[in-house]
Amino acid sequence: LYYLTVYNEAYDMPAMPGEEVRDGIIKGLYPFKTVRPDGAKLEVQILGSGVILNEALRAQKLLAEKYGIASTVY
């Protein structure tokens, strides 16, 4: 397995959301944040890792505020 990073930006590493996600962190996938606007009829899952996590959280906020779509960022 090879991993090449061609882009990087400085960002603060988020805190672990809770002890209950420890196994998911070790396995590589865990629910980081869920947003469910009132009356949401649609729900999506958003995957993010590393520097793209901040963009995934921005997408989650946009989906909730502008379109009323629920989502979970993993």
CHARMM internal coordinates of N, CA and C (Angstrom, degrees):
IC EDIT
DIST 1 N 1 CA 1.4599
DIST 1 CA 1 C 1.5237
ANGL 1 N 1 CA 1 C 107.84
DIST 1 C 2 N 1.3196
ANGL 1 CA 1 C 2 N 116.24
DIHE 1 N 1 CA 1 C 2 N 128.32
DIST 2 N 2 CA 1.4582
ANGL 1 C 2 N 2 CA 122.17
DIHE 1 CA 1 C 2 N 2 CA 176.80
DIST 2 CA 2 C 1.5185
ANGL 2 N 2 CA 2 C 108.62
DIHE 1 C 2 N 2 CA 2 C -119.80
DIST 2 C 3 N 1.3149
ANGL 2 CA 2 C 3 N 115.65
DIHE 2 N 2 CA 2 C 3 N 142.01
DIST 3 N 3 CA 1.4588
ANGL 2 C 3 N 3 CA 120.97
DIHE 2 CA 2 C 3 N 3 CA 179.40
DIST 3 CA 3 C 1.5151
ANGL 3 N 3 CA 3 C 107.25
DIHE 2 C 3 N 3 CA 3 C -132.72
DIST 3 C 4 N 1.3096
ANGL 3 CA 3 C 4 N 116.84
DIHE 3 N 3 CA 3 C 4 N 122.96
DIST 4 N 4 CA 1.4518
ANGL 3 C 4 N 4 CA 122.24
DIHE 3 CA 3 C 4 N 4 CA -178.37
DIST 4 CA 4 C 1.5206
ANGL 4 N 4 CA 4 C 108.86
DIHE 3 C 4 N 4 CA 4 C -120.16
DIST 4 C 5 N 1.3130
ANGL 4 CA 4 C 5 N 116.72
DIHE 4 N 4 CA 4 C 5 N 124.91
DIST 5 N 5 CA 1.4537
ANGL 4 C 5 N 5 CA 121.48
DIHE 4 CA 4 C 5 N 5 CA 176.31
DIST 5 CA 5 C 1.5168
ANGL 5 N 5 CA 5 C 108.18
DIHE 4 C 5 N 5 CA 5 C -100.74
DIST 5 C 6 N 1.3277
ANGL 5 CA 5 C 6 N 116.54
DIHE 5 N 5 CA 5 C 6 N 122.16
DIST 6 N 6 CA 1.4558
ANGL 5 C 6 N 6 CA 119.95
DIHE 5 CA 5 C 6 N 6 CA 179.75
DIST 6 CA 6 C 1.5279
ANGL 6 N 6 CA 6 C 111.84
DIHE 5 C 6 N 6 CA 6 C -110.17
DIST 6 C 7 N 1.3162
ANGL 6 CA 6 C 7 N 116.57
DIHE 6 N 6 CA 6 C 7 N -2.90
DIST 7 N 7 CA 1.4521
ANGL 6 C 7 N 7 CA 121.10
DIHE 6 CA 6 C 7 N 7 CA 178.90
DIST 7 CA 7 C 1.5226
ANGL 7 N 7 CA 7 C 107.89
DIHE 6 C 7 N 7 CA 7 C -147.93
DIST 7 C 8 N 1.3032
ANGL 7 CA 7 C 8 N 115.90
DIHE 7 N 7 CA 7 C 8 N 143.59
DIST 8 N 8 CA 1.4552
ANGL 7 C 8 N 8 CA 119.67
DIHE 7 CA 7 C 8 N 8 CA 178.33
DIST 8 CA 8 C 1.5202
ANGL 8 N 8 CA 8 C 108.50
DIHE 7 C 8 N 8 CA 8 C -153.86
DIST 8 C 9 N 1.2887
ANGL 8 CA 8 C 9 N 116.97
DIHE 8 N 8 CA 8 C 9 N 152.46
DIST 9 N 9 CA 1.4586
ANGL 8 C 9 N 9 CA 122.34
DIHE 8 CA 8 C 9 N 9 CA 174.63
DIST 9 CA 9 C 1.5175
ANGL 9 N 9 CA 9 C 108.35
DIHE 8 C 9 N 9 CA 9 C -141.79
DIST 9 C 10 N 1.3202
ANGL 9 CA 9 C 10 N 115.71
DIHE 9 N 9 CA 9 C 10 N 153.92
DIST 10 N 10 CA 1.4594
ANGL 9 C 10 N 10 CA 120.48
DIHE 9 CA 9 C 10 N 10 CA 179.47
DIST 10 CA 10 C 1.5327
ANGL 10 N 10 CA 10 C 108.90
DIHE 9 C 10 N 10 CA 10 C -77.59
DIST 10 C 11 N 1.3089
ANGL 10 CA 10 C 11 N 116.88
DIHE 10 N 10 CA 10 C 11 N 130.52
DIST 11 N 11 CA 1.4559
ANGL 10 C 11 N 11 CA 121.18
DIHE 10 CA 10 C 11 N 11 CA 176.56
DIST 11 CA 11 C 1.5219
ANGL 11 N 11 CA 11 C 108.20
DIHE 10 C 11 N 11 CA 11 C -154.24
DIST 11 C 12 N 1.3216
ANGL 11 CA 11 C 12 N 115.34
DIHE 11 N 11 CA 11 C 12 N 153.94
DIST 12 N 12 CA 1.4577
ANGL 11 C 12 N 12 CA 120.59
DIHE 11 CA 11 C 12 N 12 CA 178.04
DIST 12 CA 12 C 1.5143
ANGL 12 N 12 CA 12 C 109.33
DIHE 11 C 12 N 12 CA 12 C -77.24
DIST 12 C 13 N 1.3061
ANGL 12 CA 12 C 13 N 116.10
DIHE 12 N 12 CA 12 C 13 N 132.69
DIST 13 N 13 CA 1.4564
ANGL 12 C 13 N 13 CA 121.29
DIHE 12 CA 12 C 13 N 13 CA 177.19
DIST 13 CA 13 C 1.5228
ANGL 13 N 13 CA 13 C 108.15
DIHE 12 C 13 N 13 CA 13 C -71.09
DIST 13 C 14 N 1.3489
ANGL 13 CA 13 C 14 N 118.05
DIHE 13 N 13 CA 13 C 14 N 126.86
DIST 14 N 14 CA 1.4678
ANGL 13 C 14 N 14 CA 119.24
DIHE 13 CA 13 C 14 N 14 CA -179.61
DIST 14 CA 14 C 1.5252
ANGL 14 N 14 CA 14 C 111.33
DIHE 13 C 14 N 14 CA 14 C -68.93
DIST 14 C 15 N 1.3093
ANGL 14 CA 14 C 15 N 114.97
DIHE 14 N 14 CA 14 C 15 N 152.20
DIST 15 N 15 CA 1.4623
ANGL 14 C 15 N 15 CA 120.54
DIHE 14 CA 14 C 15 N 15 CA 177.47
DIST 15 CA 15 C 1.5264
ANGL 15 N 15 CA 15 C 109.86
DIHE 14 C 15 N 15 CA 15 C -71.00
DIST 15 C 16 N 1.3121
ANGL 15 CA 15 C 16 N 116.96
DIHE 15 N 15 CA 15 C 16 N 153.23
DIST 16 N 16 CA 1.4558
ANGL 15 C 16 N 16 CA 121.04
DIHE 15 CA 15 C 16 N 16 CA 175.99
DIST 16 CA 16 C 1.5330
ANGL 16 N 16 CA 16 C 107.81
DIHE 15 C 16 N 16 CA 16 C -62.88
DIST 16 C 17 N 1.3487
ANGL 16 CA 16 C 17 N 118.22
DIHE 16 N 16 CA 16 C 17 N 127.03
DIST 17 N 17 CA 1.4600
ANGL 16 C 17 N 17 CA 120.91
DIHE 16 CA 16 C 17 N 17 CA -174.75
DIST 17 CA 17 C 1.5338
ANGL 17 N 17 CA 17 C 114.30
DIHE 16 C 17 N 17 CA 17 C -60.68
DIST 17 C 18 N 1.3029
ANGL 17 CA 17 C 18 N 117.99
DIHE 17 N 17 CA 17 C 18 N -27.11
DIST 18 N 18 CA 1.4553
ANGL 17 C 18 N 18 CA 121.63
DIHE 17 CA 17 C 18 N 18 CA 179.26
DIST 18 CA 18 C 1.5164
ANGL 18 N 18 CA 18 C 109.81
DIHE 17 C 18 N 18 CA 18 C 174.91
DIST 18 C 19 N 1.2948
ANGL 18 CA 18 C 19 N 115.46
DIHE 18 N 18 CA 18 C 19 N 161.00
DIST 19 N 19 CA 1.4650
ANGL 18 C 19 N 19 CA 121.14
DIHE 18 CA 18 C 19 N 19 CA -177.62
DIST 19 CA 19 C 1.5349
ANGL 19 N 19 CA 19 C 112.00
DIHE 18 C 19 N 19 CA 19 C -61.52
DIST 19 C 20 N 1.3359
ANGL 19 CA 19 C 20 N 117.12
DIHE 19 N 19 CA 19 C 20 N -25.94
DIST 20 N 20 CA 1.4643
ANGL 19 C 20 N 20 CA 120.95
DIHE 19 CA 19 C 20 N 20 CA -176.87
DIST 20 CA 20 C 1.5341
ANGL 20 N 20 CA 20 C 112.82
DIHE 19 C 20 N 20 CA 20 C -67.63
DIST 20 C 21 N 1.3264
ANGL 20 CA 20 C 21 N 118.79
DIHE 20 N 20 CA 20 C 21 N -13.82
DIST 21 N 21 CA 1.4676
ANGL 20 C 21 N 21 CA 120.81
DIHE 20 CA 20 C 21 N 21 CA -179.89
DIST 21 CA 21 C 1.5310
ANGL 21 N 21 CA 21 C 113.18
DIHE 20 C 21 N 21 CA 21 C -97.17
DIST 21 C 22 N 1.3141
ANGL 21 CA 21 C 22 N 117.33
DIHE 21 N 21 CA 21 C 22 N 1.51
DIST 22 N 22 CA 1.4731
ANGL 21 C 22 N 22 CA 120.98
DIHE 21 CA 21 C 22 N 22 CA -177.01
DIST 22 CA 22 C 1.5331
ANGL 22 N 22 CA 22 C 111.98
DIHE 21 C 22 N 22 CA 22 C -53.80
DIST 22 C 23 N 1.3320
ANGL 22 CA 22 C 23 N 118.46
DIHE 22 N 22 CA 22 C 23 N -46.49
DIST 23 N 23 CA 1.4689
ANGL 22 C 23 N 23 CA 120.68
DIHE 22 CA 22 C 23 N 23 CA 179.66
DIST 23 CA 23 C 1.5214
ANGL 23 N 23 CA 23 C 111.40
DIHE 22 C 23 N 23 CA 23 C -63.06
DIST 23 C 24 N 1.3262
ANGL 23 CA 23 C 24 N 116.85
DIHE 23 N 23 CA 23 C 24 N -39.32
DIST 24 N 24 CA 1.4605
ANGL 23 C 24 N 24 CA 120.41
DIHE 23 CA 23 C 24 N 24 CA 177.96
DIST 24 CA 24 C 1.5139
ANGL 24 N 24 CA 24 C 112.16
DIHE 23 C 24 N 24 CA 24 C -64.16
DIST 24 C 25 N 1.3256
ANGL 24 CA 24 C 25 N 116.81
DIHE 24 N 24 CA 24 C 25 N -37.68
DIST 25 N 25 CA 1.4639
ANGL 24 C 25 N 25 CA 120.72
DIHE 24 CA 24 C 25 N 25 CA 177.51
DIST 25 CA 25 C 1.5242
ANGL 25 N 25 CA 25 C 109.75
DIHE 24 C 25 N 25 CA 25 C -62.71
DIST 25 C 26 N 1.2976
ANGL 25 CA 25 C 26 N 116.74
DIHE 25 N 25 CA 25 C 26 N -44.57
DIST 26 N 26 CA 1.4617
ANGL 25 C 26 N 26 CA 120.96
DIHE 25 CA 25 C 26 N 26 CA 179.85
DIST 26 CA 26 C 1.5278
ANGL 26 N 26 CA 26 C 110.51
DIHE 25 C 26 N 26 CA 26 C -64.84
DIST 26 C 27 N 1.3275
ANGL 26 CA 26 C 27 N 117.29
DIHE 26 N 26 CA 26 C 27 N -39.83
DIST 27 N 27 CA 1.4673
ANGL 26 C 27 N 27 CA 121.31
DIHE 26 CA 26 C 27 N 27 CA -179.36
DIST 27 CA 27 C 1.5314
ANGL 27 N 27 CA 27 C 112.03
DIHE 26 C 27 N 27 CA 27 C -77.99
DIST 27 C 28 N 1.3207
ANGL 27 CA 27 C 28 N 118.01
DIHE 27 N 27 CA 27 C 28 N -19.52
DIST 28 N 28 CA 1.4561
ANGL 27 C 28 N 28 CA 120.71
DIHE 27 CA 27 C 28 N 28 CA 175.21
DIST 28 CA 28 C 1.5109
ANGL 28 N 28 CA 28 C 116.91
DIHE 27 C 28 N 28 CA 28 C 109.17
DIST 28 C 29 N 1.3305
ANGL 28 CA 28 C 29 N 119.86
DIHE 28 N 28 CA 28 C 29 N -4.01
DIST 29 N 29 CA 1.4601
ANGL 28 C 29 N 29 CA 121.21
DIHE 28 CA 28 C 29 N 29 CA 179.12
DIST 29 CA 29 C 1.5229
ANGL 29 N 29 CA 29 C 109.38
DIHE 28 C 29 N 29 CA 29 C -149.21
DIST 29 C 30 N 1.3236
ANGL 29 CA 29 C 30 N 115.65
DIHE 29 N 29 CA 29 C 30 N 131.95
DIST 30 N 30 CA 1.4592
ANGL 29 C 30 N 30 CA 120.33
DIHE 29 CA 29 C 30 N 30 CA 177.49
DIST 30 CA 30 C 1.5240
ANGL 30 N 30 CA 30 C 108.86
DIHE 29 C 30 N 30 CA 30 C -156.15
DIST 30 C 31 N 1.3298
ANGL 30 CA 30 C 31 N 117.36
DIHE 30 N 30 CA 30 C 31 N 152.17
DIST 31 N 31 CA 1.4612
ANGL 30 C 31 N 31 CA 119.66
DIHE 30 CA 30 C 31 N 31 CA 177.41
DIST 31 CA 31 C 1.5288
ANGL 31 N 31 CA 31 C 109.72
DIHE 30 C 31 N 31 CA 31 C -71.71
DIST 31 C 32 N 1.3295
ANGL 31 CA 31 C 32 N 116.50
DIHE 31 N 31 CA 31 C 32 N 118.94
DIST 32 N 32 CA 1.4632
ANGL 31 C 32 N 32 CA 121.42
DIHE 31 CA 31 C 32 N 32 CA -177.84
DIST 32 CA 32 C 1.5211
ANGL 32 N 32 CA 32 C 111.69
DIHE 31 C 32 N 32 CA 32 C -87.94
DIST 32 C 33 N 1.3500
ANGL 32 CA 32 C 33 N 116.18
DIHE 32 N 32 CA 32 C 33 N -46.78
DIST 33 N 33 CA 1.4632
ANGL 32 C 33 N 33 CA 119.50
DIHE 32 CA 32 C 33 N 33 CA -177.88
DIST 33 CA 33 C 1.5258
ANGL 33 N 33 CA 33 C 109.36
DIHE 32 C 33 N 33 CA 33 C -154.24
DIST 33 C 34 N 1.3282
ANGL 33 CA 33 C 34 N 116.42
DIHE 33 N 33 CA 33 C 34 N 134.79
DIST 34 N 34 CA 1.4624
ANGL 33 C 34 N 34 CA 122.19
DIHE 33 CA 33 C 34 N 34 CA 176.70
DIST 34 CA 34 C 1.5222
ANGL 34 N 34 CA 34 C 108.99
DIHE 33 C 34 N 34 CA 34 C -117.07
DIST 34 C 35 N 1.3260
ANGL 34 CA 34 C 35 N 116.00
DIHE 34 N 34 CA 34 C 35 N 136.27
DIST 35 N 35 CA 1.4701
ANGL 34 C 35 N 35 CA 122.33
DIHE 34 CA 34 C 35 N 35 CA 177.01
DIST 35 CA 35 C 1.5207
ANGL 35 N 35 CA 35 C 107.47
DIHE 34 C 35 N 35 CA 35 C -128.11
DIST 35 C 36 N 1.3421
ANGL 35 CA 35 C 36 N 116.59
DIHE 35 N 35 CA 35 C 36 N 127.49
DIST 36 N 36 CA 1.4653
ANGL 35 C 36 N 36 CA 121.90
DIHE 35 CA 35 C 36 N 36 CA 178.63
DIST 36 CA 36 C 1.5311
ANGL 36 N 36 CA 36 C 109.00
DIHE 35 C 36 N 36 CA 36 C -129.99
DIST 36 C 37 N 1.3275
ANGL 36 CA 36 C 37 N 116.76
DIHE 36 N 36 CA 36 C 37 N 95.19
DIST 37 N 37 CA 1.4697
ANGL 36 C 37 N 37 CA 118.57
DIHE 36 CA 36 C 37 N 37 CA 177.33
DIST 37 CA 37 C 1.5274
ANGL 37 N 37 CA 37 C 110.69
DIHE 36 C 37 N 37 CA 37 C -64.32
DIST 37 C 38 N 1.3105
ANGL 37 CA 37 C 38 N 116.47
DIHE 37 N 37 CA 37 C 38 N 151.23
DIST 38 N 38 CA 1.4664
ANGL 37 C 38 N 38 CA 120.76
DIHE 37 CA 37 C 38 N 38 CA 177.14
DIST 38 CA 38 C 1.5200
ANGL 38 N 38 CA 38 C 109.78
DIHE 37 C 38 N 38 CA 38 C -57.55
DIST 38 C 39 N 1.3196
ANGL 38 CA 38 C 39 N 116.72
DIHE 38 N 38 CA 38 C 39 N 131.77
DIST 39 N 39 CA 1.4555
ANGL 38 C 39 N 39 CA 122.17
DIHE 38 CA 38 C 39 N 39 CA 176.86
DIST 39 CA 39 C 1.5231
ANGL 39 N 39 CA 39 C 115.01
DIHE 38 C 39 N 39 CA 39 C 78.52
DIST 39 C 40 N 1.3248
ANGL 39 CA 39 C 40 N 118.00
DIHE 39 N 39 CA 39 C 40 N 9.60
DIST 40 N 40 CA 1.4703
ANGL 39 C 40 N 40 CA 120.40
DIHE 39 CA 39 C 40 N 40 CA -179.55
DIST 40 CA 40 C 1.5242
ANGL 40 N 40 CA 40 C 110.32
DIHE 39 C 40 N 40 CA 40 C -62.06
DIST 40 C 41 N 1.3242
ANGL 40 CA 40 C 41 N 116.22
DIHE 40 N 40 CA 40 C 41 N 129.81
DIST 41 N 41 CA 1.4584
ANGL 40 C 41 N 41 CA 121.80
DIHE 40 CA 40 C 41 N 41 CA 178.66
DIST 41 CA 41 C 1.5188
ANGL 41 N 41 CA 41 C 112.10
DIHE 40 C 41 N 41 CA 41 C -105.11
DIST 41 C 42 N 1.3130
ANGL 41 CA 41 C 42 N 116.21
DIHE 41 N 41 CA 41 C 42 N -17.13
DIST 42 N 42 CA 1.4581
ANGL 41 C 42 N 42 CA 121.32
DIHE 41 CA 41 C 42 N 42 CA -180.00
DIST 42 CA 42 C 1.5267
ANGL 42 N 42 CA 42 C 109.45
DIHE 41 C 42 N 42 CA 42 C -118.73
DIST 42 C 43 N 1.3280
ANGL 42 CA 42 C 43 N 115.41
DIHE 42 N 42 CA 42 C 43 N 151.75
DIST 43 N 43 CA 1.4626
ANGL 42 C 43 N 43 CA 120.36
DIHE 42 CA 42 C 43 N 43 CA 177.58
DIST 43 CA 43 C 1.5232
ANGL 43 N 43 CA 43 C 108.92
DIHE 42 C 43 N 43 CA 43 C -143.03
DIST 43 C 44 N 1.3294
ANGL 43 CA 43 C 44 N 115.96
DIHE 43 N 43 CA 43 C 44 N 136.61
DIST 44 N 44 CA 1.4638
ANGL 43 C 44 N 44 CA 121.51
DIHE 43 CA 43 C 44 N 44 CA 178.75
DIST 44 CA 44 C 1.5178
ANGL 44 N 44 CA 44 C 109.97
DIHE 43 C 44 N 44 CA 44 C -126.48
DIST 44 C 45 N 1.3195
ANGL 44 CA 44 C 45 N 115.34
DIHE 44 N 44 CA 44 C 45 N 160.95
DIST 45 N 45 CA 1.4561
ANGL 44 C 45 N 45 CA 122.28
DIHE 44 CA 44 C 45 N 45 CA 173.90
DIST 45 CA 45 C 1.5204
ANGL 45 N 45 CA 45 C 107.00
DIHE 44 C 45 N 45 CA 45 C -112.26
DIST 45 C 46 N 1.3236
ANGL 45 CA 45 C 46 N 116.15
DIHE 45 N 45 CA 45 C 46 N 135.72
DIST 46 N 46 CA 1.4550
ANGL 45 C 46 N 46 CA 122.51
DIHE 45 CA 45 C 46 N 46 CA -178.19
DIST 46 CA 46 C 1.5263
ANGL 46 N 46 CA 46 C 107.88
DIHE 45 C 46 N 46 CA 46 C -121.20
DIST 46 C 47 N 1.3165
ANGL 46 CA 46 C 47 N 116.77
DIHE 46 N 46 CA 46 C 47 N 127.30
DIST 47 N 47 CA 1.4617
ANGL 46 C 47 N 47 CA 121.33
DIHE 46 CA 46 C 47 N 47 CA 179.25
DIST 47 CA 47 C 1.5190
ANGL 47 N 47 CA 47 C 109.26
DIHE 46 C 47 N 47 CA 47 C -102.37
DIST 47 C 48 N 1.3274
ANGL 47 CA 47 C 48 N 115.99
DIHE 47 N 47 CA 47 C 48 N 132.88
DIST 48 N 48 CA 1.4610
ANGL 47 C 48 N 48 CA 120.36
DIHE 47 CA 47 C 48 N 48 CA 178.21
DIST 48 CA 48 C 1.5101
ANGL 48 N 48 CA 48 C 110.52
DIHE 47 C 48 N 48 CA 48 C -148.26
DIST 48 C 49 N 1.3231
ANGL 48 CA 48 C 49 N 115.37
DIHE 48 N 48 CA 48 C 49 N 147.41
DIST 49 N 49 CA 1.4540
ANGL 48 C 49 N 49 CA 120.70
DIHE 48 CA 48 C 49 N 49 CA 179.78
DIST 49 CA 49 C 1.5199
ANGL 49 N 49 CA 49 C 108.78
DIHE 48 C 49 N 49 CA 49 C -151.64
DIST 49 C 50 N 1.3125
ANGL 49 CA 49 C 50 N 116.54
DIHE 49 N 49 CA 49 C 50 N 143.31
DIST 50 N 50 CA 1.4620
ANGL 49 C 50 N 50 CA 119.75
DIHE 49 CA 49 C 50 N 50 CA 178.10
DIST 50 CA 50 C 1.5142
ANGL 50 N 50 CA 50 C 111.72
DIHE 49 C 50 N 50 CA 50 C 65.61
DIST 50 C 51 N 1.3386
ANGL 50 CA 50 C 51 N 115.84
DIHE 50 N 50 CA 50 C 51 N -138.80
DIST 51 N 51 CA 1.4641
ANGL 50 C 51 N 51 CA 119.61
DIHE 50 CA 50 C 51 N 51 CA -174.81
DIST 51 CA 51 C 1.5268
ANGL 51 N 51 CA 51 C 112.69
DIHE 50 C 51 N 51 CA 51 C -66.49
DIST 51 C 52 N 1.3272
ANGL 51 CA 51 C 52 N 118.69
DIHE 51 N 51 CA 51 C 52 N -23.31
DIST 52 N 52 CA 1.4636
ANGL 51 C 52 N 52 CA 120.63
DIHE 51 CA 51 C 52 N 52 CA -179.27
DIST 52 CA 52 C 1.5348
ANGL 52 N 52 CA 52 C 111.70
DIHE 51 C 52 N 52 CA 52 C -74.89
DIST 52 C 53 N 1.3334
ANGL 52 CA 52 C 53 N 118.25
DIHE 52 N 52 CA 52 C 53 N -12.83
DIST 53 N 53 CA 1.4647
ANGL 52 C 53 N 53 CA 120.78
DIHE 52 CA 52 C 53 N 53 CA 179.87
DIST 53 CA 53 C 1.5213
ANGL 53 N 53 CA 53 C 111.44
DIHE 52 C 53 N 53 CA 53 C -57.81
DIST 53 C 54 N 1.3263
ANGL 53 CA 53 C 54 N 117.34
DIHE 53 N 53 CA 53 C 54 N -41.70
DIST 54 N 54 CA 1.4671
ANGL 53 C 54 N 54 CA 119.83
DIHE 53 CA 53 C 54 N 54 CA 179.20
DIST 54 CA 54 C 1.5258
ANGL 54 N 54 CA 54 C 111.11
DIHE 53 C 54 N 54 CA 54 C -61.78
DIST 54 C 55 N 1.3263
ANGL 54 CA 54 C 55 N 117.48
DIHE 54 N 54 CA 54 C 55 N -38.25
DIST 55 N 55 CA 1.4664
ANGL 54 C 55 N 55 CA 120.84
DIHE 54 CA 54 C 55 N 55 CA 177.92
DIST 55 CA 55 C 1.5266
ANGL 55 N 55 CA 55 C 110.81
DIHE 54 C 55 N 55 CA 55 C -69.08
DIST 55 C 56 N 1.3241
ANGL 55 CA 55 C 56 N 117.26
DIHE 55 N 55 CA 55 C 56 N -36.35
DIST 56 N 56 CA 1.4593
ANGL 55 C 56 N 56 CA 120.82
DIHE 55 CA 55 C 56 N 56 CA 177.09
DIST 56 CA 56 C 1.5309
ANGL 56 N 56 CA 56 C 109.95
DIHE 55 C 56 N 56 CA 56 C -63.15
DIST 56 C 57 N 1.3204
ANGL 56 CA 56 C 57 N 117.43
DIHE 56 N 56 CA 56 C 57 N -40.01
DIST 57 N 57 CA 1.4679
ANGL 56 C 57 N 57 CA 120.90
DIHE 56 CA 56 C 57 N 57 CA 178.39
DIST 57 CA 57 C 1.5279
ANGL 57 N 57 CA 57 C 111.14
DIHE 56 C 57 N 57 CA 57 C -68.42
DIST 57 C 58 N 1.3287
ANGL 57 CA 57 C 58 N 117.43
DIHE 57 N 57 CA 57 C 58 N -36.00
DIST 58 N 58 CA 1.4629
ANGL 57 C 58 N 58 CA 120.23
DIHE 57 CA 57 C 58 N 58 CA 175.66
DIST 58 CA 58 C 1.5304
ANGL 58 N 58 CA 58 C 110.46
DIHE 57 C 58 N 58 CA 58 C -65.64
DIST 58 C 59 N 1.3158
ANGL 58 CA 58 C 59 N 116.61
DIHE 58 N 58 CA 58 C 59 N -41.03
DIST 59 N 59 CA 1.4664
ANGL 58 C 59 N 59 CA 120.61
DIHE 58 CA 58 C 59 N 59 CA 177.57
DIST 59 CA 59 C 1.5205
ANGL 59 N 59 CA 59 C 110.21
DIHE 58 C 59 N 59 CA 59 C -62.07
DIST 59 C 60 N 1.3267
ANGL 59 CA 59 C 60 N 116.90
DIHE 59 N 59 CA 59 C 60 N -41.10
DIST 60 N 60 CA 1.4641
ANGL 59 C 60 N 60 CA 121.41
DIHE 59 CA 59 C 60 N 60 CA 178.70
DIST 60 CA 60 C 1.5188
ANGL 60 N 60 CA 60 C 110.74
DIHE 59 C 60 N 60 CA 60 C -59.89
DIST 60 C 61 N 1.3220
ANGL 60 CA 60 C 61 N 116.08
DIHE 60 N 60 CA 60 C 61 N -44.56
DIST 61 N 61 CA 1.4643
ANGL 60 C 61 N 61 CA 121.24
DIHE 60 CA 60 C 61 N 61 CA -179.66
DIST 61 CA 61 C 1.5316
ANGL 61 N 61 CA 61 C 110.36
DIHE 60 C 61 N 61 CA 61 C -64.11
DIST 61 C 62 N 1.3187
ANGL 61 CA 61 C 62 N 117.33
DIHE 61 N 61 CA 61 C 62 N -44.27
DIST 62 N 62 CA 1.4621
ANGL 61 C 62 N 62 CA 121.62
DIHE 61 CA 61 C 62 N 62 CA 179.11
DIST 62 CA 62 C 1.5268
ANGL 62 N 62 CA 62 C 111.28
DIHE 61 C 62 N 62 CA 62 C -62.00
DIST 62 C 63 N 1.3194
ANGL 62 CA 62 C 63 N 117.08
DIHE 62 N 62 CA 62 C 63 N -45.78
DIST 63 N 63 CA 1.4617
ANGL 62 C 63 N 63 CA 121.11
DIHE 62 CA 62 C 63 N 63 CA 179.22
DIST 63 CA 63 C 1.5270
ANGL 63 N 63 CA 63 C 111.34
DIHE 62 C 63 N 63 CA 63 C -59.46
DIST 63 C 64 N 1.3280
ANGL 63 CA 63 C 64 N 116.54
DIHE 63 N 63 CA 63 C 64 N -41.22
DIST 64 N 64 CA 1.4673
ANGL 63 C 64 N 64 CA 120.68
DIHE 63 CA 63 C 64 N 64 CA -178.55
DIST 64 CA 64 C 1.5248
ANGL 64 N 64 CA 64 C 111.50
DIHE 63 C 64 N 64 CA 64 C -71.10
DIST 64 C 65 N 1.3398
ANGL 64 CA 64 C 65 N 116.50
DIHE 64 N 64 CA 64 C 65 N -48.65
DIST 65 N 65 CA 1.4594
ANGL 64 C 65 N 65 CA 119.81
DIHE 64 CA 64 C 65 N 65 CA -172.78
DIST 65 CA 65 C 1.5250
ANGL 65 N 65 CA 65 C 113.60
DIHE 64 C 65 N 65 CA 65 C -76.29
DIST 65 C 66 N 1.3219
ANGL 65 CA 65 C 66 N 116.98
DIHE 65 N 65 CA 65 C 66 N -39.13
DIST 66 N 66 CA 1.4645
ANGL 65 C 66 N 66 CA 119.61
DIHE 65 CA 65 C 66 N 66 CA -175.13
DIST 66 CA 66 C 1.5242
ANGL 66 N 66 CA 66 C 113.31
DIHE 65 C 66 N 66 CA 66 C -91.53
DIST 66 C 67 N 1.3428
ANGL 66 CA 66 C 67 N 116.41
DIHE 66 N 66 CA 66 C 67 N -34.28
DIST 67 N 67 CA 1.4525
ANGL 66 C 67 N 67 CA 119.21
DIHE 66 CA 66 C 67 N 67 CA -173.29
DIST 67 CA 67 C 1.5427
ANGL 67 N 67 CA 67 C 114.57
DIHE 66 C 67 N 67 CA 67 C -117.70
DIST 67 C 68 N 1.3358
ANGL 67 CA 67 C 68 N 117.46
DIHE 67 N 67 CA 67 C 68 N -5.34
DIST 68 N 68 CA 1.4612
ANGL 67 C 68 N 68 CA 120.57
DIHE 67 CA 67 C 68 N 68 CA 178.80
DIST 68 CA 68 C 1.5180
ANGL 68 N 68 CA 68 C 113.80
DIHE 67 C 68 N 68 CA 68 C 67.65
DIST 68 C 69 N 1.3248
ANGL 68 CA 68 C 69 N 116.83
DIHE 68 N 68 CA 68 C 69 N 30.31
DIST 69 N 69 CA 1.4720
ANGL 68 C 69 N 69 CA 121.54
DIHE 68 CA 68 C 69 N 69 CA -177.93
DIST 69 CA 69 C 1.5199
ANGL 69 N 69 CA 69 C 109.73
DIHE 68 C 69 N 69 CA 69 C -100.23
DIST 69 C 70 N 1.3243
ANGL 69 CA 69 C 70 N 115.92
DIHE 69 N 69 CA 69 C 70 N 131.19
DIST 70 N 70 CA 1.4699
ANGL 69 C 70 N 70 CA 121.96
DIHE 69 CA 69 C 70 N 70 CA 176.65
DIST 70 CA 70 C 1.5197
ANGL 70 N 70 CA 70 C 108.86
DIHE 69 C 70 N 70 CA 70 C -78.12
DIST 70 C 71 N 1.3368
ANGL 70 CA 70 C 71 N 116.07
DIHE 70 N 70 CA 70 C 71 N 153.36
DIST 71 N 71 CA 1.4582
ANGL 70 C 71 N 71 CA 118.99
DIHE 70 CA 70 C 71 N 71 CA 178.64
DIST 71 CA 71 C 1.5207
ANGL 71 N 71 CA 71 C 111.07
DIHE 70 C 71 N 71 CA 71 C -160.18
DIST 71 C 72 N 1.3299
ANGL 71 CA 71 C 72 N 113.30
DIHE 71 N 71 CA 71 C 72 N 158.76
DIST 72 N 72 CA 1.4540
ANGL 71 C 72 N 72 CA 121.43
DIHE 71 CA 71 C 72 N 72 CA 171.58
DIST 72 CA 72 C 1.5156
ANGL 72 N 72 CA 72 C 107.20
DIHE 71 C 72 N 72 CA 72 C -126.09
DIST 72 C 73 N 1.3305
ANGL 72 CA 72 C 73 N 115.45
DIHE 72 N 72 CA 72 C 73 N 129.34
DIST 73 N 73 CA 1.4657
ANGL 72 C 73 N 73 CA 121.24
DIHE 72 CA 72 C 73 N 73 CA 174.13
DIST 73 CA 73 C 1.5152
ANGL 73 N 73 CA 73 C 107.33
DIHE 72 C 73 N 73 CA 73 C -93.51
DIST 73 C 74 N 1.3242
ANGL 73 CA 73 C 74 N 115.76
DIHE 73 N 73 CA 73 C 74 N 126.24
DIST 74 N 74 CA 1.4673
ANGL 73 C 74 N 74 CA 122.40
DIHE 73 CA 73 C 74 N 74 CA 176.80
DIST 74 CA 74 C 1.5031
ANGL 74 N 74 CA 74 C 108.82
DIHE 73 C 74 N 74 CA 74 C -107.44
END
COOR INIT
IC SEED 1 N 1 CA 1 C
IC BUILD
